[in-house]
Amino acid sequence: MNSTTPSNVPVVAGNGNAPVVAQSGLSNGITLAGATSNGSSLALASAAAAEVLGQMQVAKAFPRDEVTAICRIINSCQRPELAEISSYTYAKGGTEVTGASVHLLKAIAAKWGNLKSGYTIVESNAMQTKCEAYATDLETNFTERVPFVVRHIRHTKKGDYPLTDDREIYELVANQAARRERKCLEAVIPSDVVQSALNECNKTLTARCGEITEERIKSLCENYAQFGVTRAEIEAFVQRPLASVAPAQWVRLKTIWKSLRDGVAKKEDFFKGEVGGSEEAAPAAAGQQPDGGAAAPKAKKARVGRTVEDFLAAHPEPEAAPSVPQDQEKENGADA
């Protein structure tokens, strides 16, 4: 390997003393397969290696001031626009998972300094795209890489179908790459710096929350209604009426809605058991009917999402109770 090539740069293909490298200096989306096909590709790869080497030399000469960098990060997190997209939330295994979004981590990386991140396309065909996300600390020469494969398939409720449009494929690859890039940045940036940024973003959102009016509550309910979530389910989730919800809970509801909107989470991840309130109300209303026939449709609607055991426990057989006294009356009549 040529001595001018940085130690952290992987060699993809080489020809004598002119290695071809796959490094972050290449723009996102450049395909590295077949880089030895002509001299221009070799020149591009060599220029990328030289660029990375130059960035490392500058990082060594001008190391980051961590105290100043943290102050800049905290100041950035005081901007409401960044705070609103600073985190993600989804449920996994019955627990809620929350973390810093790729938007926040990129903002932290910009203020932390001497970092480089992104993704490269290693190989692409009609069926799938092979990529590699990365993040490199140019001062310590530490690099985190995550290879991944994106299949050109769109998953929908009506079934899966292949993607053929170049724009749809690009958006799918970019979306998957952003998640892997976030993972790489989390490995490179100190966790306490990321947590401090998240805490400051939460303070910013809480301060901006202000008065929760009925108009804002109505707008939130309309946004959730697009995903089949009712106001009753939202109130059961926060365990209080929306009119008295705390600012931190309001921020959490906004974060969950954005996760639903972005496709990171599903309704069932957060509101799986929240229909219990409506199920209790239905039998109560059914008890006010003179006969059980009119209440049958409501009872059927209330059973949605429940198991067979739960339904049988809540609805015992109606004929068992009256049959005993009727038989006793017949026996008493016969004895008489």
C-alpha positions as CSV (number, residue, x, y, z in Angstrom):
1,M,0.0,0.0,0.0
2,N,1.2,3.5,-0.7
3,S,2.6,5.2,2.4
4,T,0.5,8.3,1.7
5,T,-2.8,6.3,2.2
6,P,-4.4,6.8,5.6
7,S,-4.4,3.8,7.9
8,N,-8.1,3.9,8.3
9,V,-8.9,3.9,4.6
10,P,-10.0,0.5,3.3
11,V,-8.6,-0.7,0.0
12,V,-11.2,-1.9,-2.4
13,A,-9.0,-2.6,-5.4
14,G,-5.5,-1.8,-6.3
15,N,-3.2,-1.6,-9.3
16,G,0.5,-1.6,-8.3
17,N,1.1,1.4,-6.0
18,A,-2.2,3.1,-6.9
19,P,-4.8,1.7,-4.5
20,V,-8.5,2.5,-5.0
21,V,-10.2,3.4,-1.7
22,A,-13.8,3.6,-0.4
23,Q,-13.7,6.5,2.0
24,S,-16.0,9.1,3.4
25,G,-14.3,11.7,1.1
26,L,-16.5,10.2,-1.7
27,S,-19.9,11.9,-2.0
28,N,-22.9,10.0,-0.7
29,G,-24.3,7.8,-3.3
30,I,-21.2,7.2,-5.4
31,T,-20.9,3.5,-6.5
32,L,-17.4,2.1,-5.9
33,A,-17.9,-1.1,-7.8
34,G,-15.8,-1.2,-10.9
35,A,-13.6,1.7,-9.8
36,T,-10.7,0.3,-11.8
37,S,-12.5,0.5,-15.1
38,N,-10.7,3.7,-16.2
39,G,-8.1,6.2,-15.1
40,S,-10.6,8.8,-14.1
41,S,-12.0,6.5,-11.4
42,L,-8.5,5.9,-10.1
43,A,-7.9,9.7,-10.0
44,L,-11.1,10.2,-8.1
45,A,-10.3,7.6,-5.5
46,S,-6.8,9.0,-5.1
47,A,-8.2,12.5,-4.6
48,A,-10.6,11.2,-2.0
49,A,-7.7,9.5,-0.1
50,A,-5.7,12.7,-0.3
51,E,-8.6,14.7,1.0
52,V,-9.1,12.5,4.0
53,L,-5.3,12.6,4.8
54,G,-5.4,16.4,4.7
55,Q,-8.5,16.5,7.0
56,M,-6.7,14.3,9.5
57,Q,-3.6,16.5,9.4
58,V,-5.7,19.6,10.0
59,A,-7.6,17.9,12.9
60,K,-4.3,17.0,14.5
61,A,-3.0,20.6,14.2
62,F,-6.3,22.1,15.5
63,P,-7.8,19.7,18.0
64,R,-11.3,20.4,19.3
65,D,-11.9,22.4,22.5
66,E,-14.4,20.1,24.2
67,V,-15.7,22.8,26.6
68,T,-16.3,25.3,23.8
69,A,-17.8,22.5,21.6
70,I,-20.3,21.5,24.4
71,C,-21.3,25.1,24.9
72,R,-22.0,25.4,21.1
73,I,-24.0,22.2,21.2
74,I,-26.1,23.5,24.1
75,N,-26.8,26.8,22.3
76,S,-27.9,24.9,19.2
77,C,-30.3,22.8,21.2
78,Q,-32.0,26.0,22.4
79,R,-33.4,26.5,18.9
80,P,-37.0,25.2,18.9
81,E,-36.8,24.0,15.3
82,L,-33.9,21.6,16.2
83,A,-35.5,20.6,19.5
84,E,-38.7,19.5,17.7
85,I,-36.8,16.9,15.6
86,S,-34.2,16.0,18.2
87,S,-35.5,12.6,19.2
88,Y,-37.4,9.5,18.2
89,T,-39.6,7.1,20.2
90,Y,-40.8,3.6,19.5
91,A,-41.9,0.6,21.6
92,K,-39.9,-2.7,21.6
93,G,-40.6,-5.7,23.7
94,G,-43.1,-3.8,25.9
95,T,-40.7,-1.0,26.7
96,E,-40.4,2.5,25.2
97,V,-37.2,3.2,23.4
98,T,-36.1,6.8,23.0
99,G,-33.0,8.3,21.6
100,A,-31.4,11.1,19.6
101,S,-32.4,11.5,16.0
102,V,-30.0,11.7,13.1
103,H,-30.8,15.4,12.8
104,L,-29.6,16.1,16.3
105,L,-26.6,13.9,16.0
106,K,-25.5,15.7,12.8
107,A,-26.0,19.0,14.5
108,I,-23.8,17.7,17.4
109,A,-21.2,16.5,15.0
110,A,-21.0,19.9,13.3
111,K,-20.4,21.6,16.7
112,W,-18.2,18.8,18.1
113,G,-15.9,19.2,15.1
114,N,-13.3,17.0,13.3
115,L,-15.9,14.4,12.5
116,K,-16.9,12.9,9.1
117,S,-19.9,10.8,8.5
118,G,-22.2,9.6,5.7
119,Y,-22.7,6.5,3.6
120,T,-21.3,5.0,0.3
121,I,-23.0,2.7,-2.2
122,V,-20.8,-0.4,-2.7
123,E,-22.9,-2.2,-5.2
124,S,-26.3,-1.8,-6.8
125,N,-28.5,-3.8,-9.1
126,A,-32.2,-4.1,-9.9
127,M,-33.0,-6.2,-6.8
128,Q,-30.9,-4.5,-4.0
129,T,-28.3,-2.0,-3.0
130,K,-25.3,-2.8,-0.8
131,C,-24.2,0.2,1.3
132,E,-21.9,1.1,4.1
133,A,-22.5,3.9,6.7
134,Y,-19.6,5.3,8.6
135,A,-18.5,7.9,11.1
136,T,-14.9,8.9,11.7
137,D,-13.3,10.9,14.4
138,L,-10.4,12.6,12.5
139,E,-8.5,13.3,15.6
140,T,-8.3,9.8,17.1
141,N,-8.6,8.0,13.7
142,F,-11.5,6.0,15.2
143,T,-14.1,4.8,12.6
144,E,-17.4,3.1,13.1
145,R,-18.8,1.3,10.0
146,V,-22.1,-0.5,9.5
147,P,-22.6,-2.4,6.2
148,F,-26.2,-3.1,5.2
149,V,-28.3,-4.2,2.3
150,V,-31.5,-2.4,1.1
151,R,-33.9,-4.6,-0.9
152,H,-35.8,-2.7,-3.5
153,I,-39.2,-3.6,-2.0
154,R,-42.0,-1.5,-0.6
155,H,-43.9,-3.1,2.3
156,T,-47.6,-2.1,2.5
157,K,-50.7,-3.4,4.2
158,K,-51.9,-4.7,0.9
159,G,-48.7,-6.6,0.3
160,D,-45.2,-6.1,-0.9
161,Y,-44.2,-4.8,-4.4
162,P,-40.9,-4.2,-6.0
163,L,-39.6,-0.7,-6.7
164,T,-38.5,0.3,-10.2
165,D,-38.6,4.1,-10.0
166,D,-35.1,5.5,-9.4
167,R,-36.4,8.2,-7.1
168,E,-38.3,5.8,-4.9
169,I,-35.2,3.6,-4.7
170,Y,-33.0,6.6,-3.8
171,E,-35.4,7.7,-1.0
172,L,-35.6,4.2,0.4
173,V,-31.8,3.8,0.4
174,A,-31.3,7.3,1.9
175,N,-33.9,6.6,4.7
176,Q,-32.2,3.3,5.6
177,A,-28.7,4.9,5.4
178,A,-29.7,7.7,7.8
179,R,-30.6,5.2,10.5
180,R,-27.2,3.4,10.1
181,E,-25.4,6.8,10.1
182,R,-27.1,7.6,13.3
183,K,-25.8,4.4,14.9
184,C,-22.3,5.2,13.7
185,L,-22.4,8.8,15.1
186,E,-23.7,7.4,18.5
187,A,-20.6,5.2,18.6
188,V,-18.2,8.1,17.8
189,I,-19.6,11.0,19.8
190,P,-19.4,10.6,23.6
191,S,-22.8,9.4,25.1
192,D,-22.8,12.1,27.8
193,V,-22.5,14.8,25.2
194,V,-25.5,13.4,23.3
195,Q,-27.5,13.0,26.6
196,S,-26.8,16.6,27.5
197,A,-28.0,17.8,24.2
198,L,-31.2,15.7,24.5
199,N,-31.9,17.2,28.0
200,E,-31.4,20.7,26.6
201,C,-33.8,20.0,23.8
202,N,-36.4,18.8,26.2
203,K,-36.1,22.0,28.2
204,T,-36.5,24.0,25.1
205,L,-39.7,22.1,24.1
206,T,-41.1,22.4,27.6
207,A,-40.5,26.1,27.7
208,R,-42.0,26.6,24.3
209,C,-45.0,24.4,25.1
210,G,-46.8,27.3,26.7
211,E,-50.5,27.1,27.4
212,I,-52.2,24.0,26.1
213,T,-55.4,25.3,24.6
214,E,-58.4,23.4,23.4
215,E,-57.5,24.4,19.8
216,R,-54.1,22.8,20.2
217,I,-55.6,19.7,21.7
218,K,-58.1,19.4,18.9
219,S,-55.3,19.7,16.3
220,L,-53.3,17.0,18.1
221,C,-56.3,14.7,18.1
222,E,-56.9,15.3,14.4
223,N,-53.2,14.3,13.7
224,Y,-53.6,11.1,15.8
225,A,-56.9,10.3,14.1
226,Q,-55.1,9.9,10.8
227,F,-53.5,6.7,12.4
228,G,-56.7,5.5,14.0
229,V,-56.0,6.8,17.5
230,T,-58.9,8.3,19.4
231,R,-58.9,11.0,22.0
232,A,-60.0,8.5,24.6
233,E,-57.0,6.3,23.8
234,I,-54.6,9.3,24.1
235,E,-56.0,10.2,27.5
236,A,-55.7,6.6,28.7
237,F,-52.1,6.6,27.5
238,V,-51.2,9.7,29.5
239,Q,-53.6,8.7,32.3
240,R,-55.2,12.1,32.5
241,P,-57.5,14.4,30.5
242,L,-55.7,16.2,27.7
243,A,-56.8,19.5,29.2
244,S,-54.6,18.9,32.2
245,V,-51.6,17.2,30.5
246,A,-48.2,18.2,31.6
247,P,-45.8,20.0,29.2
248,A,-43.4,17.1,29.2
249,Q,-46.3,14.7,28.4
250,W,-47.4,17.0,25.6
251,V,-43.9,16.9,24.1
252,R,-43.9,13.2,24.4
253,L,-47.2,12.9,22.5
254,K,-45.8,15.1,19.8
255,T,-42.8,12.9,19.5
256,I,-44.9,9.7,19.3
257,W,-47.0,11.3,16.6
258,K,-43.9,12.2,14.6
259,S,-42.7,8.6,14.9
260,L,-46.1,7.4,13.6
261,R,-45.9,9.9,10.8
262,D,-42.4,8.9,9.8
263,G,-43.2,5.2,9.9
264,V,-40.8,4.5,12.7
265,A,-43.5,3.1,15.0
266,K,-47.1,1.8,14.7
267,K,-50.2,2.6,16.7
268,E,-50.1,-0.8,18.4
269,D,-46.7,0.0,19.8
270,F,-48.2,2.6,22.2
271,F,-52.0,2.1,22.3
272,K,-52.3,-1.7,22.2
273,G,-54.4,-1.9,25.4
274,E,-55.9,1.5,25.5
275,V,-59.3,0.5,24.2
276,G,-60.1,-1.1,27.5
277,G,-62.0,2.1,28.6
278,S,-64.4,1.8,25.7
279,E,-64.9,-1.9,26.4
280,E,-66.0,-1.2,29.9
281,A,-68.4,1.5,28.8
282,A,-70.1,-0.8,26.2
283,P,-71.3,-3.4,28.7
284,A,-72.5,-0.6,31.0
285,A,-74.6,0.8,28.3
286,A,-75.8,-2.6,27.4
287,G,-77.1,-3.1,30.9
288,Q,-79.5,-0.2,30.4
289,Q,-81.3,-1.9,27.5
290,P,-84.6,-3.7,28.3
291,D,-83.3,-6.8,26.4
292,G,-79.9,-8.0,25.2
293,G,-80.7,-7.8,21.5
294,A,-80.2,-4.1,21.0
295,A,-76.9,-4.1,22.8
296,A,-75.4,-6.9,20.7
297,P,-73.7,-4.7,18.0
298,K,-71.9,-2.6,20.6
299,A,-70.7,-5.6,22.5
300,K,-69.3,-7.0,19.2
301,K,-67.4,-3.8,18.6
302,A,-66.0,-3.8,22.1
303,R,-64.5,-7.3,21.6
304,V,-62.1,-6.1,18.9
305,G,-58.5,-6.6,19.9
306,R,-59.4,-8.9,22.8
307,T,-58.5,-12.6,23.2
308,V,-61.0,-15.4,23.4
309,E,-60.3,-16.0,27.1
310,D,-60.9,-12.4,28.0
311,F,-64.2,-12.3,26.1
312,L,-65.4,-15.5,27.8
313,A,-64.4,-14.3,31.2
314,A,-66.3,-11.0,30.7
315,H,-69.4,-12.6,29.0
316,P,-70.5,-15.8,30.8
317,E,-73.1,-17.9,29.1
318,P,-76.5,-16.2,29.6
319,E,-78.6,-19.4,29.5
320,A,-76.8,-21.1,32.4
321,A,-78.2,-18.9,35.2
322,P,-82.0,-18.9,34.3
323,S,-82.0,-22.6,33.5
324,V,-81.5,-23.7,37.1
325,P,-84.5,-21.9,38.7
326,Q,-86.7,-23.0,35.8
327,D,-85.9,-26.7,36.5
328,Q,-86.4,-26.2,40.1
329,E,-89.9,-24.7,39.5
330,K,-90.9,-27.7,37.3
331,E,-89.7,-30.1,40.0
332,N,-91.6,-28.2,42.7
333,G,-94.7,-28.3,40.5
334,A,-94.4,-32.0,40.0
335,D,-94.0,-32.7,43.7
336,A,-97.1,-30.6,44.4
